[in-house]
């Protein structure tokens, strides 16, 4: 089969073409088109097919990582959204949980109040009430009120409506019927229900997740629909799958209905690509370090498994989201991050970015502000003629001008100012990694740092040294690792159900029935996607806590009926995980099973990145000798540095720093005191050493 993976970044759109039969790959990068990202996606697909001399009709699958949903939230650029909810609960979205993001600040941004996903005038209430524990009808749904609310919201120009009732996670009948009525009255409206998106307790989080799904729904639906049409009209016969936040892909139809599932689409693909890279060289404790043009994304892989975000950690743009997500931490730090002096004359870098347009000054697209990329050019770490394999020539003069302007304000040389830019951005990225490792009880010195993205290999060794990480792994194609990760994943769907059962009084038959019912729902979805039963496997888990705790821990659950032995194993696993997470257990305290989950994984075709078999001499890989600035003996000095081409490097031969290694999709910096070795599996292993 022939597969295309496309990941849209802030500056470039990355494309990889893989053939599962020949195990050959081709890579390509095109500038991101912010006004319509789909245009850049299609351009990249067409160009890579032309360069590889492959007929577009031969492509079987297109797998896509997109930032459409994320950007709509971060830029607060969604649809005019309405809500229909239970009478008396109109202001759940505003009140939240009385939790302030900054406990002691009297001046702070509370997103759900400052930028409500649904304006209060667009929140309509109707009489209805279901009651726990079995969802019995206490007050029938007032269908006339629902119909009137739909008409009023239509008249107000609302484009999307979320239906959010109390206890719908137990019984969805009222929400389902209300959604039917809304569609009858307003068929062109995007309609979603909280029970379809996140059937879990916690009204604030569930309502917010449903409101966010509606807020971004029309934009994501239109994007996916238009992209599918454009792909088809351009002669491709491939189906489109979109990367989800849970580490799997979903069909275009599923994403159009539940766009909230794609909020971390691109970064999730990067974690998968990093995990595949580590597995190729036998490393299973990894920190993924994905640095692009606008952001740095940090992920954690332990024993080959990526960490999943918990209910207390899943926030996008300041809003809580109850949806399955890989645990990824993102900060505004990338090649386009702007260096500036703030109102107090403090030297800062990011989170503002020059993005793809106008981009860094060195891109010659109108950028006039100094960026991280410009700093790397000034220090000689990015070579103007070897950027994107020579397809794009950087403007050294423009980079020196904007960095010189900043240096003049700082009273230092342009090189010193550029070094300051890198010092600040590297410290910001190191602190982001500490928040996912040290603050969660993990020692970063026990991990390898997998560095990718266009800018990751430029900064990886300096960041690793700040953290005491001994080893950096550079994938074969660092700049398109997220796109490559798309071609290593599977179709993946999740189902969740709230249980509220306490140890000592667990209805094992109910648990068994509920697990089986959720698996049947997922099986039907996979069947609709054309997968047979032997192509799908399922994993079960539960969210458990001690009675009285505020949040839960995810615990694996064995397949089959929930008998005494299975139940005992579940509680034992919870105690072990609690001890690992918090350092203690309460052996005599009752344990509550809050939610149960089933994850279905449908097998998709995959590619293997090519291995390296270069047996030439190191001298054959060197193409130039250049001047670049590095710290030696505590001082910034200009050093004579060899420039190597990566795909000519011999296998298992150590190259000592300082040196710079170039390839089409990134530049790799090996500072003094570090060394690099190319492996047969295609990875470049860098030993960070110590500071000189």
PAPA-694324 format. One record per residue (C-alpha): residue number from 1; residue in one letter; x, y, z. Coordinates in steps of 0.2 Angstrom, whole numbers, always signed. Layout:
R   nr  rest      u      v      w
R  NUM     A      X      Y      Z
...
//
This chain:
R   nr  rest      u      v      w
R    1     X     +0     +0     +0
R    2     X     +5    +18     -3
R    3     X     +2    +30    +12
R    4     X     +3    +49    +14
R    5     X     +5    +57    +31
R    6     X     +3    +76    +32
R    7     X     +6    +86    +47
R    8     X     +2   +105    +47
R    9     X    +14   +115    +58
R   10     X    +15   +134    +62
R   11     X    +28   +137    +48
R   12     X    +29   +122    +37
R   13     X    +17   +108    +32
R   14     X    +26    +91    +32
R   15     X    +23    +77    +20
R   16     X    +29    +59    +20
R   17     X    +25    +46     +7
R   18     X    +27    +28    +12
R   19     X    +26    +12     +3
R   20     X    +22     -3    +14
R   21     X    +28    -16     +1
R   22     X    +45     -8     -4
R   23     X    +47     +0    +14
R   24     X    +53    +16     +4
R   25     X    +49    +33    +10
R   26     X    +50    +51     +2
R   27     X    +48    +67    +12
R   28     X    +43    +85     +7
R   29     X    +40   +101    +16
R   30     X    +29   +116     +9
R   31     X    +25   +133    +18
R   32     X    +10   +132    +29
R   33     X     -5   +142    +21
R   34     X    -13   +150    +37
R   35     X    -28   +157    +27
R   36     X    -33   +139    +22
R   37     X    -21   +125    +28
R   38     X    -30   +113    +17
R   39     X    -22   +122     +2
R   40     X     -5   +118     +9
R   41     X    -10   +100    +13
R   42     X    -15    +97     -5
R   43     X     +0   +106    -13
R   44     X    +11    +95     -3
R   45     X     +2    +79     -8
R   46     X     +3    +84    -26
R   47     X    +21    +89    -26
R   48     X    +27    +73    -17
R   49     X    +18    +62    -29
R   50     X    +25    +72    -44
R   51     X    +43    +71    -36
R   52     X    +41    +52    -33
R   53     X    +33    +49    -50
R   54     X    +18    +41    -42
R   55     X     +0    +42    -49
R   56     X    -11    +51    -37
R   57     X    -24    +37    -39
R   58     X    -11    +24    -32
R   59     X    -12    +32    -15
R   60     X    -22    +21     -3
R   61     X    -24    +31    +13
R   62     X    -21    +49    +18
R   63     X    -17    +52    +37
R   64     X    -18    +70    +43
R   65     X    -13    +79    +58
R   66     X    -22    +96    +59
R   67     X    -22   +111    +71
R   68     X    -39   +118    +65
R   69     X    -48   +113    +81
R   70     X    -33   +119    +92
R   71     X    -31   +136    +84
R   72     X    -50   +139    +84
R   73     X    -49   +137   +103
R   74     X    -33   +146   +106
R   75     X    -38   +161    +95
R   76     X    -56   +160   +101
R   77     X    -62   +159    +83
R   78     X    -76   +148    +83
R   79     X    -95   +148    +79
R   80     X   -108   +158    +87
R   81     X   -114   +144    +99
R   82     X   -130   +141   +109
R   83     X   -134   +129   +123
R   84     X   -150   +121   +129
R   85     X   -149   +115   +147
R   86     X   -159   +110   +162
R   87     X   -169   +123   +170
R   88     X   -159   +131   +185
R   89     X   -142   +127   +177
R   90     X   -140   +140   +164
R   91     X   -124   +147   +172
R   92     X   -114   +131   +175
R   93     X   -102   +136   +161
R   94     X    -99   +153   +170
R   95     X    -98   +147   +188
R   96     X    -87   +132   +185
R   97     X    -80   +125   +201
R   98     X    -76   +142   +210
R   99     X    -58   +137   +206
R  100     X    -46   +151   +201
R  101     X    -32   +147   +189
R  102     X    -20   +158   +201
R  103     X    -26   +156   +219
R  104     X    -19   +172   +226
R  105     X    -20   +184   +211
R  106     X    -34   +197   +211
R  107     X    -31   +201   +193
R  108     X    -31   +186   +182
R  109     X    -39   +179   +166
R  110     X    -53   +166   +169
R  111     X    -56   +160   +151
R  112     X    -73   +152   +154
R  113     X    -79   +169   +161
R  114     X    -69   +181   +151
R  115     X    -71   +172   +134
R  116     X    -87   +161   +136
R  117     X    -89   +148   +123
R  118     X   -108   +152   +124
R  119     X   -114   +169   +128
R  120     X   -127   +170   +142
R  121     X   -140   +176   +131
R  122     X   -138   +161   +120
R  123     X   -141   +149   +135
R  124     X   -158   +142   +135
R  125     X   -166   +132   +149
R  126     X   -180   +119   +148
R  127     X   -189   +109   +161
R  128     X   -183    +91   +162
R  129     X   -175    +81   +176
R  130     X   -167    +63   +177
R  131     X   -162    +56   +193
R  132     X   -147    +45   +199
R  133     X   -143    +31   +201
R  134     X   -152    +24   +186
R  135     X   -157    +39   +176
R  136     X   -176    +38   +181
R  137     X   -187    +52   +174
R  138     X   -191    +64   +188
R  139     X   -198    +78   +176
R  140     X   -203    +74   +158
R  141     X   -194    +84   +144
R  142     X   -204    +99   +139
R  143     X   -203    +96   +120
R  144     X   -212   +112   +116
R  145     X   -199   +122   +126
R  146     X   -185   +114   +117
R  147     X   -193   +118   +100
R  148     X   -195   +136   +106
R  149     X   -177   +137   +111
R  150     X   -171   +131    +95
R  151     X   -182   +144    +85
R  152     X   -175   +158    +96
R  153     X   -157   +152    +94
R  154     X   -159   +151    +75
R  155     X   -167   +169    +75
R  156     X   -152   +175    +85
R  157     X   -140   +168    +71
R  158     X   -132   +154    +82
R  159     X   -123   +142    +71
R  160     X   -120   +128    +83
R  161     X   -130   +121    +98
R  162     X   -125   +110   +112
R  163     X   -138   +100   +122
R  164     X   -132    +98   +140
R  165     X   -144    +90   +153
R  166     X   -140    +84   +171
R  167     X   -137    +66   +173
R  168     X   -137    +63   +154
R  169     X   -121    +52   +157
R  170     X   -133    +39   +165
R  171     X   -148    +41   +153
R  172     X   -146    +50   +137
R  173     X   -164    +49   +132
R  174     X   -169    +67   +135
R  175     X   -153    +74   +126
R  176     X   -156    +63   +111
R  177     X   -174    +68   +109
R  178     X   -170    +87   +112
R  179     X   -156    +85    +98
R  180     X   -169    +78    +86
R  181     X   -181    +92    +89
R  182     X   -167   +105    +86
R  183     X   -162    +96    +70
R  184     X   -181    +97    +65
R  185     X   -182   +116    +68
R  186     X   -164   +120    +62
R  187     X   -157   +107    +51
R  188     X   -142   +117    +45
R  189     X   -136   +119    +63
R  190     X   -122   +109    +70
R  191     X   -129   +100    +85
R  192     X   -120    +90    +98
R  193     X   -125    +82   +115
R  194     X   -114    +81   +130
R  195     X   -119    +62   +132
R  196     X   -112    +59   +114
R  197     X    -96    +68   +117
R  198     X    -92    +64   +136
R  199     X   -104    +53   +145
R  200     X    -96    +56   +162
R  201     X   -100    +65   +178
R  202     X    -94    +82   +182
R  203     X   -106    +94   +175
R  204     X    -95   +109   +172
R  205     X    -82    +99   +163
R  206     X    -95    +89   +153
R  207     X   -105   +104   +148
R  208     X    -89   +114   +143
R  209     X    -83    +99   +132
R  210     X    -99    +99   +123
R  211     X    -99   +118   +121
R  212     X    -82   +117   +114
R  213     X    -87   +103   +102
R  214     X   -101   +115    +96
R  215     X    -89   +130    +96
R  216     X    -76   +122    +84
R  217     X    -88   +110    +75
R  218     X    -93   +120    +60
R  219     X    -75   +126    +56
R  220     X    -68   +108    +58
R  221     X    -83   +100    +49
R  222     X    -81   +112    +34
R  223     X    -62   +110    +34
R  224     X    -63    +91    +33
R  225     X    -77    +91    +20
R  226     X    -68   +103     +9
R  227     X    -52    +94    +11
R  228     X    -60    +77     +6
R  229     X    -68    +85     -9
R  230     X    -52    +94    -14
R  231     X    -42    +77    -13
R  232     X    -55    +68    -23
R  233     X    -56    +82    -36
R  234     X    -37    +82    -38
R  235     X    -37    +64    -44
R  236     X    -33    +55    -27
R  237     X    -44    +40    -23
R  238     X    -37    +38     -5
R  239     X    -48    +40    +10
R  240     X    -44    +53    +23
R  241     X    -41    +49    +42
R  242     X    -37    +62    +54
R  243     X    -26    +61    +70
R  244     X    -35    +61    +86
R  245     X    -29    +67   +103
R  246     X    -29    +49   +110
R  247     X    -15    +43    +99
R  248     X    -26    +35    +85
R  249     X    -34    +41    +69
R  250     X    -52    +43    +65
R  251     X    -62    +44    +49
R  252     X    -67    +61    +42
R  253     X    -85    +57    +47
R  254     X    -81    +54    +65
R  255     X    -70    +70    +66
R  256     X    -84    +80    +58
R  257     X    -96    +75    +71
R  258     X    -84    +75    +86
R  259     X    -70    +88    +82
R  260     X    -66    +90   +100
R  261     X    -57    +73    +98
R  262     X    -43    +82    +87
R  263     X    -38    +96    +99
R  264     X    -20    +89   +101
R  265     X    -20    +81    +83
R  266     X     -2    +86    +77
R  267     X     +7    +85    +94
R  268     X     -1    +67    +97
R  269     X     +7    +61    +81
R  270     X    +24    +68    +86
R  271     X    +23    +57   +102
R  272     X    +19    +42    +92
R  273     X    +33    +46    +80
R  274     X    +45    +48    +94
R  275     X    +40    +32   +102
R  276     X    +43    +22    +86
R  277     X    +60    +30    +85
R  278     X    +65    +25   +102
R  279     X    +58     +7   +100
R  280     X    +70     +6    +84
R  281     X    +85     +7    +95
R  282     X    +79     -2   +111
R  283     X    +75    +13   +122
R  284     X    +58    +13   +131
R  285     X    +60    +28   +143
R  286     X    +59    +43   +132
R  287     X    +55    +62   +133
R  288     X    +48    +68   +116
R  289     X    +54    +85   +112
R  290     X    +45    +92    +96
R  291     X    +50   +110    +92
R  292     X    +43   +118    +77
R  293     X    +40   +136    +71
R  294     X    +28   +142    +85
R  295     X    +28   +129    +99
R  296     X    +38   +115   +109
R  297     X    +28   +100   +113
R  298     X    +34    +88   +127
R  299     X    +28    +70   +129
R  300     X    +33    +56   +141
R  301     X    +35    +38   +136
R  302     X    +38    +25   +150
R  303     X    +41     +7   +146
R  304     X    +36    +10   +129
R  305     X    +19    +17   +133
R  306     X    +14    +36   +132
R  307     X     +6    +44   +147
R  308     X    -12    +49   +146
R  309     X    -19    +65   +153
R  310     X    -30    +63   +168
R  311     X    -46    +73   +171
R  312     X    -37    +86   +181
R  313     X    -24    +89   +167
R  314     X    -34    +90   +151
R  315     X    -35   +109   +148
R  316     X    -35   +117   +131
R  317     X    -33   +136   +130
R  318     X    -38   +137   +149
R  319     X    -54   +127   +146
R  320     X    -57   +109   +154
R  321     X    -59    +95   +142
R  322     X    -66    +78   +146
R  323     X    -59    +69   +131
R  324     X    -46    +55   +129
R  325     X    -29    +63   +126
R  326     X    -10    +59   +127
R  327     X     -2    +69   +140
R  328     X     +7    +83   +131
R  329     X    +13    +99   +138
R  330     X    +15   +114   +125
R  331     X    +24   +130   +127
R  332     X    +26   +145   +115
R  333     X    +44   +141   +110
R  334     X    +50   +138    +92
R  335     X    +60   +144    +78
R  336     X    +48   +159    +75
R  337     X    +48   +164    +94
R  338     X    +51   +183    +94
R  339     X    +64   +190   +106
R  340     X    +60   +207   +113
R  341     X    +62   +219   +129
R  342     X    +46   +220   +139
R  343     X    +39   +235   +147
R  344     X    +51   +233   +161
R  345     X    +65   +231   +149
R  346     X    +67   +213   +153
R  347     X    +74   +202   +140
R  348     X    +61   +189   +134
R  349     X    +59   +176   +120
R  350     X    +41   +170   +115
R  351     X    +27   +165   +117
R  352     X    +23   +177   +102
R  353     X    +29   +170    +86
R  354     X    +32   +176    +68
R  355     X    +24   +161    +62
R  356     X    +24   +156    +43
R  357     X    +19   +174    +38
R  358     X    +29   +185    +39
R  359     X    +41   +172    +48
R  360     X    +58   +176    +54
R  361     X    +68   +190    +46
R  362     X    +80   +177    +38
R  363     X    +65   +170    +28
R  364     X    +64   +186    +17
R  365     X    +45   +187    +19
R  366     X    +43   +203    +27
R  367     X    +48   +199    +45
R  368     X    +56   +213    +54
R  369     X    +57   +206    +72
R  370     X    +72   +196    +79
R  371     X    +67   +177    +81
R  372     X    +76   +161    +87
R  373     X    +79   +156    +69
R  374     X    +88   +173    +66
R  375     X    +98   +170    +82
R  376     X   +104   +153    +75
R  377     X   +109   +161    +58
R  378     X   +119   +175    +67
R  379     X   +128   +162    +77
R  380     X   +132   +151    +62
R  381     X   +122   +136    +67
R  382     X   +110   +138    +53
R  383     X   +118   +139    +36
R  384     X   +109   +150    +23
R  385     X   +113   +138     +8
R  386     X   +109   +122    +17
R  387     X    +91   +126    +23
R  388     X    +78   +113    +17
R  389     X    +91   +105     +7
R  390     X    +95   +121     -2
R  391     X    +77   +123     -8
R  392     X    +76   +139     +3
R  393     X    +90   +151     +5
R  394     X    +91   +161    +21
R  395     X    +95   +179    +22
R  396     X   +110   +181    +33
R  397     X   +110   +200    +31
R  398     X    +92   +202    +37
R  399     X    +95   +191    +52
R  400     X   +110   +201    +57
R  401     X   +101   +217    +55
R  402     X    +86   +213    +67
R  403     X    +98   +205    +79
R  404     X   +109   +220    +78
R  405     X    +94   +231    +82
R  406     X    +90   +221    +98
R  407     X   +109   +220   +103
R  408     X   +110   +239   +102
R  409     X    +96   +241   +114
R  410     X   +104   +228   +126
R  411     X   +122   +236   +124
R  412     X   +130   +220   +117
R  413     X   +136   +213   +101
R  414     X   +124   +204    +89
R  415     X   +132   +187    +93
R  416     X   +130   +190   +112
R  417     X   +112   +195   +109
R  418     X   +109   +180    +99
R  419     X   +117   +169   +112
R  420     X   +105   +177   +125
R  421     X    +90   +172   +114
R  422     X    +96   +154   +114
R  423     X    +99   +154   +132
R  424     X    +82   +160   +137
R  425     X    +73   +149   +124
R  426     X    +82   +134   +130
R  427     X    +79   +137   +148
R  428     X    +60   +139   +144
R  429     X    +60   +122   +136
R  430     X    +70   +114   +150
R  431     X    +58   +120   +162
R  432     X    +43   +113   +152
R  433     X    +52    +96   +153
R  434     X    +54    +98   +172
R  435     X    +36   +101   +174
R  436     X    +32    +84   +165
R  437     X    +46    +74   +174
R  438     X    +53    +81   +190
R  439     X    +37    +88   +196
R  440     X    +28    +71   +193
R  441     X    +41    +61   +201
R  442     X    +52    +56   +186
R  443     X    +71    +58   +185
R  444     X    +75    +65   +168
R  445     X    +92    +58   +169
R  446     X    +85    +41   +167
R  447     X    +77    +45   +150
R  448     X    +83    +48   +132
R  449     X    +78    +64   +124
R  450     X    +70    +61   +107
R  451     X    +72    +78    +98
R  452     X    +63    +82    +82
R  453     X    +53    +95    +73
R  454     X    +62   +107    +62
R  455     X    +70   +116    +77
R  456     X    +72   +102    +90
R  457     X    +89    +95    +84
R  458     X    +96   +113    +85
R  459     X    +93   +115   +103
R  460     X    +92    +97   +110
R  461     X   +109    +95   +117
R  462     X   +109   +111   +126
R  463     X    +92   +107   +134
R  464     X    +97    +90   +138
R  465     X   +113    +96   +147
R  466     X   +102   +108   +157
R  467     X    +92    +93   +164
R  468     X   +107    +81   +165
R  469     X   +100    +70   +151
R  470     X   +114    +59   +145
R  471     X   +108    +55   +128
R  472     X    +99    +63   +113
R  473     X    +91    +53    +99
R  474     X    +88    +61    +82
R  475     X    +75    +52    +71
R  476     X    +80    +48    +53
R  477     X    +68    +63    +47
R  478     X    +67    +74    +62
R  479     X    +57    +88    +53
R  480     X    +43    +77    +48
R  481     X    +43    +65    +63
R  482     X    +25    +70    +67
R  483     X    +20    +66    +49
R  484     X    +29    +50    +50
R  485     X    +20    +46    +67
R  486     X     +4    +47    +57
R  487     X    +10    +32    +47
R  488     X    +13    +21    +63
R  489     X     -4    +23    +71
R  490     X    -20    +14    +70
R  491     X    -39    +18    +70
R  492     X    -43    +21    +88
R  493     X    -60    +25    +97
R  494     X    -64    +26   +115
R  495     X    -80    +23   +125
R  496     X    -83    +28   +144
R  497     X    -97    +26   +156
R  498     X    -98    +32   +174
R  499     X   -101    +18   +187
R  500     X    -99    +25   +205
R  501     X    -97     +8   +213
R  502     X    -87     +6   +230
R  503     X    -77     -9   +235
R  504     X    -86    -21   +246
R  505     X   -102    -18   +237
R  506     X    -98    -20   +219
R  507     X   -111    -27   +206
R  508     X    -99    -37   +196
R  509     X   -113    -43   +184
R  510     X   -117    -24   +180
R  511     X    -98    -21   +177
R  512     X    -97    -35   +165
R  513     X   -113    -30   +156
R  514     X   -107    -12   +154
R  515     X    -90    -17   +148
R  516     X    -98    -29   +135
R  517     X   -111    -15   +130
R  518     X    -97     -2   +127
R  519     X    -87    -15   +117
R  520     X   -102    -18   +106
R  521     X   -104     +0   +102
R  522     X    -86     +2    +97
R  523     X    -87    -14    +86
R  524     X   -102     -7    +77
R  525     X    -92     +9    +73
R  526     X    -77     -1    +67
R  527     X    -89    -11    +56
R  528     X    -96     +4    +49
R  529     X    -78     +9    +45
R  530     X    -76     -7    +35
R  531     X    -65    -17    +48
R  532     X    -68    -35    +52
R  533     X    -68    -42    +69
R  534     X    -50    -49    +68
R  535     X    -43    -32    +63
R  536     X    -48    -25    +80
R  537     X    -43    -27    +98
R  538     X    -49    -20   +114
R  539     X    -42    -14   +130
R  540     X    -52    -10   +146
R  541     X    -48     +1   +160
R  542     X    -56    +10   +175
R  543     X    -54    +27   +184
R  544     X    -53    +23   +202
R  545     X    -50    +34   +218
R  546     X    -52    +32   +237
R  547     X    -69    +37   +243
R  548     X    -68    +56   +246
R  549     X    -54    +60   +234
R  550     X    -57    +73   +221
R  551     X    -48    +64   +206
R  552     X    -45    +47   +199
R  553     X    -31    +36   +193
R  554     X    -32    +26   +177
R  555     X    -31     +7   +181
R  556     X    -30     -7   +168
R  557     X    -44    -20   +168
R  558     X    -42    -38   +161
R  559     X    -53    -44   +148
R  560     X    -68    -56   +151
R  561     X    -81    -56   +165
R  562     X    -77    -46   +181
R  563     X    -76    -60   +194
R  564     X    -68    -60   +211
R  565     X    -51    -63   +205
R  566     X    -52    -49   +192
R  567     X    -60    -37   +204
R  568     X    -46    -40   +217
R  569     X    -33    -37   +203
R  570     X    -41    -21   +199
R  571     X    -40    -14   +217
R  572     X    -22    -21   +219
R  573     X    -17    -11   +203
R  574     X    -25     +5   +210
R  575     X    -15     +3   +226
R  576     X     +1     +1   +216
R  577     X     -2    +15   +205
R  578     X     -7    +27   +219
R  579     X     +9    +22   +228
R  580     X    +19    +26   +213
R  581     X    +10    +43   +209
R  582     X     +9    +49   +227
R  583     X    +21    +39   +237
R  584     X     +8    +31   +249
R  585     X     -7    +21   +250
R  586     X    -22    +19   +262
R  587     X    -24     +0   +263
R  588     X    -40     +0   +274
R  589     X    -49    +14   +264
R  590     X    -64    +10   +253
R  591     X    -60    +12   +234
R  592     X    -72    +19   +222
R  593     X    -74    +13   +204
R  594     X    -79    +30   +196
R  595     X    -78    +27   +177
R  596     X    -75    +12   +166
R  597     X    -67    +13   +149
R  598     X    -65     +3   +133
R  599     X    -53     +7   +119
R  600     X    -54     -1   +103
R  601     X    -39     -1    +91
R  602     X    -42     -6    +72
R  603     X    -26    -11    +63
R  604     X    -20     +1    +49
R  605     X     -6     -2    +37
R  606     X    +11     +5    +43
R  607     X    +28     +9    +36
R  608     X    +45     +6    +43
R  609     X    +58    +20    +41
R  610     X    +73    +15    +31
R  611     X    +89     +9    +39
R  612     X   +106    +17    +36
R  613     X   +120     +6    +27
R  614     X   +132    +20    +23
R  615     X   +150    +12    +24
R  616     X   +160    +27    +17
R  617     X   +173    +37    +27
R  618     X   +168    +52    +38
R  619     X   +178    +63    +26
R  620     X   +166    +58    +12
R  621     X   +152    +66    +23
R  622     X   +160    +82    +26
R  623     X   +155    +96    +13
R  624     X   +162   +112    +21
R  625     X   +171   +120    +35
R  626     X   +162   +135    +43
R  627     X   +163   +147    +58
R  628     X   +150   +145    +72
R  629     X   +149   +152    +89
R  630     X   +149   +140   +105
R  631     X   +153   +142   +123
R  632     X   +171   +136   +127
R  633     X   +178   +139   +145
R  634     X   +163   +149   +149
R  635     X   +165   +161   +135
R  636     X   +157   +163   +118
R  637     X   +169   +160   +104
R  638     X   +169   +158    +85
R  639     X   +175   +141    +81
R  640     X   +180   +132    +65
R  641     X   +167   +118    +63
R  642     X   +165   +104    +50
R  643     X   +148   +103    +41
R  644     X   +142    +86    +37
R  645     X   +128    +79    +27
R  646     X   +118    +66    +37
R  647     X   +114    +53    +24
R  648     X   +133    +51    +20
R  649     X   +138    +48    +38
R  650     X   +145    +30    +41
R  651     X   +137    +19    +53
R  652     X   +144    +17    +71
R  653     X   +158    +30    +69
R  654     X   +159    +43    +82
R  655     X   +160    +61    +77
R  656     X   +165    +73    +90
R  657     X   +158    +91    +93
R  658     X   +159   +104    +89
R  659     X   +151   +100    +72
R  660     X   +135   +103    +62
R  661     X   +125    +90    +53
R  662     X   +113    +95    +39
R  663     X    +99    +86    +31
R  664     X    +84    +92    +21
R  665     X    +71    +94    +35
R  666     X    +83   +100    +50
R  667     X   +100   +105    +56
R  668     X   +108    +95    +70
R  669     X   +120   +105    +82
R  670     X   +134    +95    +91
R  671     X   +142   +107   +103
R  672     X   +159   +105   +111
R  673     X   +160    +90   +123
R  674     X   +147    +80   +114
R  675     X   +148    +67   +101
R  676     X   +137    +59    +88
R  677     X   +135    +41    +81
R  678     X   +124    +36    +67
R  679     X   +115    +19    +70
R  680     X   +111     +6    +57
R  681     X    +92     +8    +61
R  682     X    +93    +26    +55
R  683     X    +94    +36    +72
R  684     X   +108    +47    +76
R  685     X   +113    +45    +95
R  686     X   +121    +60   +103
R  687     X   +130    +58   +120
R  688     X   +128    +75   +128
R  689     X   +144    +74   +139
R  690     X   +148    +89   +150
R  691     X   +149   +107   +148
R  692     X   +166   +113   +142
//
